[in-house]
Amino acid sequence: MIIRDRYAPSPTGLQHIGSVRTALFNYLFARSKQGKFVLRLEDTDQTRCEERFVQNLYDTFEWLGFHWDEGPDVGGPGAPYVQSERTEIYQKYALELIEKDRAYYCFCSPERLDKVRQEREAAKSGETGYDRHCRNIPPEEARSRAAGGEPCTVRLKIPLEEKGGAPLVTKYRDLLLGDIEWKNSDVNSDPVLLKSDRFPTYHLANVVDDHLMGITHVCRAQEWLPSTPLHIIMYGAFGWEPPEFCHLPMVMGTDGKKLSKRHGATSIDEFRGQGYLPEALINYVALLGASYQEGKDLYSLEELAGSFSLDKLNKAPAVFDYKKLEWYNGQYIRMKSDAELAELCLPLAVEAGLFGDAGPNTEQKERFAAAMPLVKERAVFLKDIPEKLGYLFSEPPLPEAGEFFPKKADLAGTIELLEKGRTLTPPLASAQSDGEAEAFIKDWAEKDGVKLGDLLMPLRVAVTGARVSPPLFGSLRLLGPEASLARVDRALEYLASKR
């Protein structure tokens, strides 16, 4: 058997981390079994579906770097892969169920349904769902009324009792959760399959498409668990073999509640905008509710596919830890070459205005790329990098005078230290490496009897504008002797004005 699974989103919003986890698990499972991964767009809710959300889906997975084998954009034997293009198929199968006496026409108006609901509420009745008012209309009468144009829907006839009056139950085995049993009386009461506009509901389209597209495994979020008994009943009504079901562990926030915006970013656009790398997201999300090799944290997409197994999924909910994701992002930033990192960060630097309105010239691009080693080791997000390097492309604002002061130093002492630093600036900026610069200044400080930290603090602030900055020696080399000296002179003039 060739494994075939699918990701079947509704294009009613931006792609978010939970949906991408579902897609990724399906992709990894298919790849681990040399199977096929299918994309299907479930756009039966025409009031909420928007083309911009379809485009967001394509953009998201293009950025993440994994794709489907069959889908709307690549075609395949199950085409079309957009449900709104398959309405005649669903109408055909809805009528088939009517002919089998497994479904029926319902002529109840929205007003009647609302009245029933209000009467139940007033009576404080525990009854919910449809009251099966049209279930026993003689079939010929129902067909005649429907053929005459009377507005109607098509509803599934849920089997309620076995022979002898015993209540029916629906059973199936979930690949993660084990044996599941559901009373038919607790299943959605005779749900609508075909709406009055002849568009299918989610349930009909989902079951028909999974069957016709040869889906062997349905791996989806646990929120769909209550729908599964209904789908099993529908497969039985058609006489079809249902696929295997696996309801994936939930993704929770650190507070134990379902992950949502109150915990932080959830849409992939948000993560992307904050400067996360796709490799980091994929690596971390793949570990949410699944295990691979003991003692290993970092995986390529190919390694994940080679190690993935439904048997290694956890029943317990997975906790989404933003701090852990940040760690992964930092690891993948450090795995980039300087050239790769500069290429990724350059658009962010342009957007941040690092090079002015005209954009970067060749010299600025080269300096930006050369600065990557200064920030790579401590960067957590891509956006951190342009923010930390702004001082290399324009003179930073001068901070309060006290920011220049080393510990226990006053204004006069700080000016004296910076004047010494001024004489050292040209040779430091001309050094060929950090090691050469460090050896030079350590030797000088020792001979002069000055603490190295005291000497470097005002010089760092003068050059970078901050007490905490990327490495000073590398910054001086990138700025060059002339520009570095000009900044020290500016700082000395500023401090002198504070006397």
Buried (B, 14 or more C-beta within 10 A) or exposed (E): EEBBBBBBBBBEBBBBBBBBBBBBBBBBBBBBBEBBBBBBBBBBBEEEBEEEBBEBBBBBBEBBEBBBBBBBEEEBEBBBBBBBEBBEBBBEBBBBBBEEEBBBBBBBEEEEBEEBBEEBEEEEEEEEBBBBBBBEBEEEEBBEBBEEEEEBBBBBBBBBEEEEEEEBBBEBEBBBBEEBEBEBEEBBBBBBBBBBEEBBBBBBBBBBBBBBBBBBBBBBBBEBBEBBBBBBBBBBBBEBEBBBBBBBBBBBBEEEEEBEEEBBBBBBBBBBBBBBBBBBBBBBBBBBBBEBEEEEEEBEBEBBBBBBEBEEBEEEBBBBBBEBBBBBBBBBBEBBEEEEBBEBBBEBBBEBEBBEEEEBEEEBBEBBBBBBBBBBEEBBBBBBBBBBBBBBBEEBEBBEBEBBBBEEBEBEBBBBBBEBBBEBBBBBBBBEEBEBBBEBBEEBBEEEEBBEEBBBBBBBBBBBBBBEBBBBBBBBBBBBBEBBBBBBBEBBEBBEEEE
